[in-house]
């Protein structure tokens, strides 16, 4: 008899999750055997409690080959672009994935595929 009310109370008490961050653009450039990545992100940053806090570069098997931590919220700077340079890409890799993370939801399930030219 109390089970439906208890379940409803739990649902009302659950935190609301914001939309995951979205990758809007990626620019990848190679120079001297190392790669640089400029990643543009949008997210509904609200402050230190919920903000896009990093992005990573993945190989075809999902192995991380580069990581860019984002040290603070970008509440008034949307979209924003952050870079990572000096990335060593394994020989023969023709595409990487970029995945973004936020402080509440963790890693986004969406991976943006980027061809390497």
C-alpha positions as CSV (number, residue, x, y, z in Angstrom):
1,X,0.0,0.0,0.0
2,X,2.8,2.4,0.8
3,X,5.1,1.2,-2.0
4,X,3.7,3.6,-4.8
5,X,4.0,6.6,-2.5
6,X,7.5,5.7,-1.4
7,X,8.6,5.2,-5.1
8,X,7.1,8.6,-6.0
9,X,8.9,10.2,-3.2
10,X,12.2,8.7,-4.3
11,X,11.6,9.9,-7.9
12,X,10.9,13.5,-6.7
13,X,14.0,13.5,-4.5
14,X,16.3,12.3,-7.3
15,X,18.7,14.9,-8.7
16,X,17.9,16.4,-12.1
17,X,20.6,15.7,-14.7
18,X,21.5,18.4,-17.2
19,X,21.9,17.6,-20.8
20,X,25.3,16.2,-21.6
21,X,28.0,18.4,-23.2
22,X,28.0,18.6,-26.9
23,X,31.0,18.7,-29.2
24,X,30.4,21.4,-31.8
25,X,33.6,21.3,-33.8
26,X,37.0,19.6,-33.8
27,X,40.1,20.8,-35.6
28,X,43.0,18.4,-35.8
29,X,46.4,19.3,-37.2
30,X,49.7,17.3,-37.5
31,X,53.1,18.9,-37.2
32,X,56.4,17.1,-36.8
33,X,54.7,13.8,-36.1
34,X,52.6,15.2,-33.2
35,X,49.0,16.3,-33.3
36,X,47.1,19.3,-31.9
37,X,43.3,19.2,-31.3
38,X,41.0,22.2,-30.9
39,X,37.6,21.1,-29.5
40,X,34.6,23.4,-29.3
41,X,32.0,22.4,-26.7
42,X,28.6,23.7,-25.5
43,X,27.1,22.7,-22.2
44,X,24.6,24.2,-19.8
45,X,27.3,25.0,-17.2
46,X,25.7,26.3,-14.0
47,X,28.9,26.8,-12.0
48,X,31.1,24.5,-9.9
49,X,28.2,22.0,-9.3
50,X,27.7,21.2,-13.0
51,X,30.1,22.0,-15.8
52,X,31.9,20.4,-18.7
53,X,35.2,19.3,-17.0
54,X,37.1,17.4,-19.7
55,X,37.5,15.8,-23.1
56,X,39.6,12.9,-24.4
57,X,40.9,11.4,-27.6
58,X,40.2,7.7,-28.2
59,X,41.6,5.2,-30.7
60,X,39.4,2.8,-32.7
61,X,39.3,0.4,-29.7
62,X,38.2,3.1,-27.2
63,X,41.7,3.4,-25.6
64,X,42.5,6.9,-24.4
65,X,45.4,8.4,-26.2
66,X,45.0,12.0,-25.0
67,X,43.1,13.9,-22.3
68,X,42.3,17.6,-21.7
69,X,41.0,18.5,-18.2
70,X,38.9,21.6,-18.0
71,X,39.7,23.3,-14.8
72,X,36.7,25.6,-14.3
73,X,33.1,26.2,-15.4
74,X,32.4,28.3,-18.5
75,X,29.0,29.7,-17.5
76,X,29.3,32.9,-19.5
77,X,31.5,31.5,-22.3
78,X,29.4,29.3,-24.6
79,X,30.4,27.7,-26.8
80,X,34.1,27.5,-25.8
81,X,37.2,26.0,-27.4
82,X,40.1,24.4,-25.6
83,X,43.2,22.8,-27.2
84,X,45.5,19.9,-26.6
85,X,48.8,19.6,-28.3
86,X,51.7,17.2,-28.5
87,X,49.4,14.2,-29.0
88,X,51.2,11.1,-30.4
89,X,48.9,9.2,-32.7
90,X,49.7,5.5,-33.2
91,X,50.9,4.6,-36.7
92,X,48.2,3.6,-39.1
93,X,45.4,5.3,-37.2
94,X,43.2,7.3,-39.7
95,X,40.4,8.3,-37.3
96,X,40.0,9.2,-33.6
97,X,37.1,9.7,-31.4
98,X,36.5,12.7,-29.1
99,X,34.4,12.2,-26.0
100,X,33.4,15.0,-23.6
101,X,32.7,14.7,-19.8
102,X,30.8,16.8,-17.3
103,X,31.0,16.9,-13.5
104,X,27.5,15.5,-12.9
105,X,26.9,13.0,-15.7
106,X,30.4,11.8,-16.4
107,X,31.4,10.7,-19.9
108,X,28.9,11.5,-22.6
109,X,27.8,8.4,-24.5
110,X,28.3,10.3,-27.7
111,X,31.7,10.1,-29.5
112,X,32.5,12.4,-32.3
113,X,34.6,10.7,-35.0
114,X,37.4,12.8,-36.5
115,X,39.3,11.7,-39.6
116,X,43.0,12.4,-39.6
117,X,44.4,13.8,-42.8
